[in-house]
Amino acid sequence: MKKILNLFLTFLKIGAFTFGGGYAMIALLEHEFIDKKGWLDRDEFLDMTAIAESTPGPIATNSATYIGYRIAGIAGAVISTIAVCIPSFVIIYIISLFFDRFLEFRYVAYAFRGIQVCVVYLIASVGIGMLKTLKKDVFTSVILILVIILNIVFTVFSVNFSSIFFILISGVAGIGFYVIRRIMGKGDSDDALS
Amino acid sequence: MLYLKLFLTFLEIGAVSFGGGYGMISLIHEKVISYGWLSESEFLSFIAVSESTPGPLAVNMATFIGSSQGGMVGALAATAGVVLPSFIVIIIIAALINNLLKFAGVRAFLSGVRPCITALIIGTAITMFLSYFIGFDNIGSSISIDWRAFVILALLVGLNLLLKLRFHKKLSPIVMILISAALGVILYGI
């Protein structure tokens, strides 16, 4: 019980300070659970980070679920996940109540026009940052270029094609490409997909 | 049934939002625009709000849309929806298949998903750029160039380059948002 309360308070605190997205939060988690509490060892923490990044969902909630489960079972997972969401839920709920009226002020609207430019820039720089971490091989480049082109063409011609299909088709193509490589005997799996 | 629709829409977003943070941006964008929950510029404004407050973008977006469409209950339904899929997936992994990432099939799947997510983010940035800077939404729209937006973008890029090359520093998103808010007031106000 004490552990669960401790988990709740820790994730409440982490949820309140995760400015700058999931990756900033990983440093915070490391400090709390490895250095301060000693509840996880470094290897398990690295596994957790890899899993949180490669499964769907935000890194913040994924790592809360994982750590909560490891430390106190299902109850720990539920409590930690709820705790990490509470601060942003409360803040955003309050903002949502007056956001429309806030935007009606003329100078606020001007400020937000400037901010919208910045957001386009931020999204582009996140994309470019991710681009640098990708593997430089033919398969990756083909997927990348095809999806960029199709995504823009579909938007321009107002074709209704959900991103979900892009994601699933690319995943299946990844498996197909892996199978083909195995059949043709070009390198083993570790070499191809690390 | 609005609450169910909110729950299911965000369940779908939560289930395929690989890549954290901005990974789900193109999907959220397409859903909230096509349902008429937000306009293009409200969407961009809200991303800025989400960047300036704690919490993951997907969760913040779910809470915001849920609340503006269906009050407190809507906010709870949408937020629960976006968190639930990953909650279940992580429990299964933590309980049963700790070495999930060592399976070749899973890694092969992710080797396709990663470039796709990157492409979707870049594609979203490009279509937003076309829409916001030159008013080009689709093949039928007439072009109207927003020169102030170009000036703000040029100043942001220039400032970042200067800091990076001369001082090896990076501006945090919040600082950049504040700077562009000031630029917006100055440029659009005159």
Interface residues (C-beta under 8 A of the other chain):
Chain A: G15 A16 F17 T18 F19 G20 G21 G22 Y23 D47 A50 I51 A52 E53 S54 T55 P56 G57 P58 I59 A60 T61 N62 T65 Y66 Y69 R70 I74 A77 T81 C85 P87 S88 F89 I91 I92 Y93 I95 S96 L97 F99 D100 L103 Y107 A109 Y110 A111 F112 R113 G114 I115 Q116 V117 C118 V119 V120 Y121 L122 I123 A124 V126 G127 I128 M130 L131 L134 K135 F139 T140 S141 I143 L144 I145 L146 V147 I148 N151 I152 T155 V156 F157 S158 N160 S162 S163 I164 F166 I167 L168 I169 S170 G171 V172 A173 G174 I175 F177 Y178 V179 S189 L193
Chain B: E12 G14 A15 V16 S17 F18 G19 G20 G21 Y22 I25 S26 L27 E30 S34 S41 E42 L44 S45 F46 I47 A48 V49 S50 E51 S52 T53 P54 G55 P56 L57 A58 V59 N60 T63 F64 S67 S68 M72 A75 T79 V82 V83 P85 S86 F87 V89 I90 I91 I93 A94 A95 N98 L100 L101 A104 G105 V106 R107 A108 F109 L110 S111 G112 V113 R114 P115 C116 I117 T118 A119 L120 I121 I122 G123 T124 A125 I126 T127 M128 F129 L130 Y132 F133 F136 N138 I139 R148 A149 I152 L153 L156 V157 S172 P173 I174 M176 I177 I179 S180 A181 A182 L183 G184 V185 L187 Y188 G189
